[in-house]
Amino acid sequence: MTVTLRHGLPDDLRAQAAALYWEAFGDKLGRVMGPKRKALAFLYRALSSDHVIVALSDDGSLLGMVGFKTFEGSFAGGDDADLRKAYGRFGAFWRATLLGLLEQGVENERFLLDGICVIPAARGQGIGTELLHVICAEAQARGYSGIRLDVVSSNLRARALYERFGFTALQTEPLGLLRYAFGFKTSIAMVKAL
């Protein structure tokens, strides 16, 4: 199988990208962003096509993607209007409040990875590694000396991939009371020098 890496999310793949993002991160975000139907509606609107690199198959279908966050925006950020459209005024308000407490800010020293995911049928075929290579190249092209990501401490498979790729744990962040909203206790900030 030939994999093509491309900057940007084609409009015809937006629904697939929203579904893949939810499949990858729904366990972490489900209590806050659910129900699934509303979460998918939000993601469809919110995904920023200029803050992502996608992996496409020979026939152009989505195999995986890696989002990033800059001072200009983030892949899965969205805004208040996107939240209101999907959840209504009250639903948007409390979700924005909780998500804001979880938000990781950008920094000048390291490029921030904003989610990486691969479709289940393509996992274990090196696509995640290819996406990590291309996001590191993107960071270097933008003048960053390192890259940072956050991984849920219970996601051992993802953490093992990042460690094999040269990321090291920088710090563990306990969620405190937010663990009841998001369903995990800690996240680990991992970094890699470029």
N, C-alpha and C positions, 0 to 999 in steps of 0.2 A: 504494500500500500504506500502510495506517495502522499506525503503530508505537505501542504502548502501553508506557510505562515504569512499572515497578512495583518497590517495595521488597520484598525477600524472594524466595526461591526456592520456588515451589509444589512440593509433594512429587511430583506426577506428572511433573515435568520434571527430577527429580534425575538420572536416567540420561542424559538428553540433555545436561544441564549437565556431567556428568562426562566424557562423550565430547567435548564441545566444548572443555573445559579441556585435555584430553589432546591433542586435535588442535592446539590453539594452542601448548601448552607441552611437548609430548612430546619434541620434538627437544632441548630444553634439559634436560629431566628424565629422559629415557628410560634413560640408562645407570644411573641410581640408582633410579628408580621402576619400571622395567620388570621383568618383561615386561608388555605392554599389559593383558592380562587381570587381572593383580594390581593394576596401577596404577588401572584403572577400578574395581575392587572397593574399593580404598582411597579413591579420590575420592568414590565413591558414599556411603560412610560419613562421610567427613571434611568435605565441603563444608558450610559453615555457612550456613543459609538466612537468617540475620538479618544477614549481613555482605556483602550483594550487592544490586545493582539489576539487574533483568533487562529486556530489550527483547523484547516479544511481538508476534507478527503478529496479524492479524484473527482467525484461527482459534485463537489461544492458543499457537501453537508458539513455541519459543525461537529468537530471532534473534541475540541477543547478551547479554552480561552484563559487569558491571564489579564486581569485588570490592574490599573495603577491609579495612584492618586497624586495630584500636583496641586499647586496653589490655585490653578485655574478650575479644578474640579476633580471628581472621582468617577470611577466606572459605575459603581452601584449606589451613588449618593442620592440622587433625586433632590427634590425640593419640597417646600410646604404645599405647593399646588399639586404636585404628584401625589403626595400623601392624602390631601383632601379629596382628590378625584377618586382614589381607590377606597378610602375609609370613612369619608365624611368628616365634618369639622371636629367633632369630639374625638373620634377614633384617630384622626391625624394628630391632634394635640398630645394625647398621652403617649402615642408611639414616638413622636418627635422628641418628646422629653426623655424617654428611656433610651432611644438610639443616640441622642446627644451625649448621654452619660457614658456610653460605650465607645464613642467616636475616638479614633486615633488621629492626631494631627500630623500634618506634613512637617518636614524639617528641611533645613538647608543642606545637611551633610549626607543624608541617605535618601534614596529613592524609595517610595512606599508602594509595596505590592498590595493590591486591593482585591484579592481573591484569585485563585487559580483552580480550575476544575476541568475534568476530562470525562467524556461520556463513559458509562460503565463498560460498554462493549470494546472500548479502545484503551482501557486501563492496562498497565503492565507492558505496553508496547513502546515506551519511550517518549510519548507525546508530552507528558508532564515535564520531563527533563528538557525536551526541545523548547517548551514554553519558558522554562527557567533560563535557558541559555539566551533566548531572544529578549527577555525582560532585562537581563543583566546588560546585554548590548545596548538596549534602549536607555538604561540608566547611565551607562558610560557616555553615550552620544549626547546626553543632556548635561554632562559634566559632573555627575555625582561620583563620589569616592566609595560609595557602598550602597547596599540595598537592605531594606528592612521589611519584615512581614510579621504578622501576629498569627499564632496558631493556638487553637484550643488545646489545652494540655492533655486531654483525653484522646485526641486525634493522633494516635501513635503512628499510623501509616504515613500521614502527611509529614509528621515531624521527622520520621526516618528518611523520607525522600529529601527533605531540606538539609538534614545533616550529611547525607551522602553527597549532596551538591556543595557542601562547604559552609553552610550556615551554622552559626553557633548561638546558643541561648545567651541573650543579653540580660534579661530579667523576667521574672514571673510576676504577673499582676493578678492579685486576688480580686474577684468581682464583688466581694462583700455581699450585701443584700441583693444586688443585681443578679446574683446566681439563681434566685428564685424566678426571676423574669426570663432569663436566657437559658437556664438549664445546664450551665457549666460553672465550675467553681473558679478556675484560673485560666489565664491565657499566657502564652510565652512569647515575648518579643525576641525574634531571631534576626541576626544580622550576618552579612557577608561583605567583606572588603572586595573592591573591584580593582 
